[in-house]
Amino acid sequence: MEYDPESIETIIRRTILDVLQPYLSPRRKALSADTKTQHRDLVLLAYKGFCPCCHRNQVINEDGSLLPSASFDHFSGNRSDSRPHQTWLICTNCNGRLYREPGFREDCDLHFRSYQNLRRQAIMQPELEYDSCYRL
């Protein structure tokens, strides 16, 4: 039986890449529809559709549809962890700054924690109404 060295090399490379890929760069895991809805509803109700990071840029229309300026961010930096408590809905400007500007992530940490506190409260007490972006 004759072996094609090129095909064996290709098989070995693919196998090595398949094994090592999870350790090289985590793939971005898409947010579930439920997680996206949870974030959209929170931003619409608690932040009046504006970015919870900068409070300047609108990310959701009054009808609840996402604007092109909306971006779901993995705040922890772990792109493979798309659970609601690791992600949030912010504007593309803030999302870009989180990865480009040193120190911006630390500056936004309080905003992210406040956002997550509101998210948890909304889950535990869905009957509460939002009267501002800082408290329920």
DABELSUL-V255024 format. One record per residue. RES is the residue in three letters. PHI is phi in radians with two decimals (* if undefined). BURIAL is + if it has 24 or more other ideal C-beta (glycine too) atoms within 12 Angstrom, else -. Layout:
# DABELSUL-V255024
res=RES phi=PHI burial=BURIAL
res=RES phi=PHI burial=BURIAL
This chain:
# DABELSUL-V255024
res=MET phi=* burial=-
res=GLU phi=-1.78 burial=-
res=TYR phi=-1.83 burial=-
res=ASP phi=-1.56 burial=-
res=PRO phi=-1.03 burial=-
res=GLU phi=-1.18 burial=-
res=SER phi=-1.21 burial=-
res=ILE phi=-1.14 burial=-
res=GLU phi=-1.07 burial=-
res=THR phi=-1.10 burial=-
res=ILE phi=-1.10 burial=-
res=ILE phi=-1.12 burial=-
res=ARG phi=-1.04 burial=-
res=ARG phi=-1.09 burial=-
res=THR phi=-1.11 burial=-
res=ILE phi=-1.09 burial=-
res=LEU phi=-1.11 burial=-
res=ASP phi=-1.08 burial=-
res=VAL phi=-1.27 burial=-
res=LEU phi=-1.51 burial=-
res=GLN phi=-0.89 burial=-
res=PRO phi=-1.06 burial=-
res=TYR phi=-1.61 burial=-
res=LEU phi=-1.39 burial=-
res=SER phi=-2.69 burial=-
res=PRO phi=-1.08 burial=-
res=ARG phi=-1.31 burial=-
res=ARG phi=-1.20 burial=-
res=LYS phi=-1.62 burial=-
res=ALA phi=-1.16 burial=-
res=LEU phi=-1.30 burial=+
res=SER phi=-1.23 burial=-
res=ALA phi=-1.06 burial=-
res=ASP phi=-1.11 burial=-
res=THR phi=-1.14 burial=+
res=LYS phi=-1.07 burial=+
res=THR phi=-1.12 burial=-
res=GLN phi=-1.04 burial=+
res=HIS phi=-1.17 burial=+
res=ARG phi=-1.05 burial=+
res=ASP phi=-1.09 burial=+
res=LEU phi=-1.12 burial=+
res=VAL phi=-1.14 burial=+
res=LEU phi=-1.14 burial=+
res=LEU phi=-1.42 burial=+
res=ALA phi=-1.53 burial=+
res=TYR phi=-2.04 burial=+
res=LYS phi=0.96 burial=-
res=GLY phi=1.53 burial=+
res=PHE phi=-1.71 burial=+
res=CYS phi=-1.02 burial=+
res=PRO phi=-1.28 burial=+
res=CYS phi=-1.56 burial=+
res=CYS phi=-1.82 burial=+
res=HIS phi=1.10 burial=+
res=ARG phi=-1.93 burial=-
res=ASN phi=-1.67 burial=+
res=GLN phi=-1.34 burial=+
res=VAL phi=-2.07 burial=+
res=ILE phi=-2.39 burial=+
res=ASN phi=-1.26 burial=-
res=GLU phi=-1.06 burial=-
res=ASP phi=-1.43 burial=-
res=GLY phi=1.63 burial=-
res=SER phi=-1.46 burial=-
res=LEU phi=-1.26 burial=+
res=LEU phi=-1.54 burial=+
res=PRO phi=-1.04 burial=-
res=SER phi=-1.41 burial=+
res=ALA phi=-1.49 burial=+
res=SER phi=-2.58 burial=+
res=PHE phi=-1.51 burial=+
res=ASP phi=-2.03 burial=+
res=HIS phi=-1.61 burial=+
res=PHE phi=-1.06 burial=+
res=SER phi=-1.19 burial=-
res=GLY phi=1.58 burial=-
res=ASN phi=-1.50 burial=-
res=ARG phi=-1.21 burial=-
res=SER phi=-1.62 burial=-
res=ASP phi=-1.87 burial=-
res=SER phi=-1.86 burial=+
res=ARG phi=-1.25 burial=-
res=PRO phi=-0.96 burial=+
res=HIS phi=-1.36 burial=-
res=GLN phi=-1.90 burial=+
res=THR phi=-2.28 burial=+
res=TRP phi=-2.76 burial=+
res=LEU phi=-1.82 burial=+
res=ILE phi=-2.32 burial=+
res=CYS phi=-1.41 burial=+
res=THR phi=-1.10 burial=+
res=ASN phi=-1.10 burial=+
res=CYS phi=-1.13 burial=+
res=ASN phi=-1.04 burial=+
res=GLY phi=-1.12 burial=-
res=ARG phi=-1.14 burial=+
res=LEU phi=-1.04 burial=+
res=TYR phi=-1.75 burial=-
res=ARG phi=-1.66 burial=-
res=GLU phi=-1.80 burial=-
res=PRO phi=-1.06 burial=-
res=GLY phi=1.59 burial=-
res=PHE phi=-1.16 burial=-
res=ARG phi=-1.05 burial=+
res=GLU phi=-1.12 burial=-
res=ASP phi=-1.12 burial=-
res=CYS phi=-1.59 burial=+
res=ASP phi=-1.00 burial=-
res=LEU phi=-1.11 burial=-
res=HIS phi=-1.09 burial=+
res=PHE phi=-1.13 burial=+
res=ARG phi=-1.15 burial=-
res=SER phi=-1.11 burial=+
res=TYR phi=-1.01 burial=+
res=GLN phi=-1.17 burial=+
res=ASN phi=-1.10 burial=-
res=LEU phi=-1.10 burial=+
res=ARG phi=-1.08 burial=+
res=ARG phi=-1.12 burial=-
res=GLN phi=-1.11 burial=-
res=ALA phi=-1.13 burial=+
res=ILE phi=-1.25 burial=-
res=MET phi=-1.35 burial=-
res=GLN phi=-2.36 burial=-
res=PRO phi=-1.13 burial=-
res=GLU phi=-1.38 burial=-
res=LEU phi=-1.19 burial=-
res=GLU phi=-1.88 burial=-
res=TYR phi=-1.51 burial=+
res=ASP phi=-1.99 burial=-
res=SER phi=-2.89 burial=-
res=CYS phi=-1.43 burial=+
res=TYR phi=-1.96 burial=-
res=ARG phi=-2.66 burial=-
res=LEU phi=-1.71 burial=-
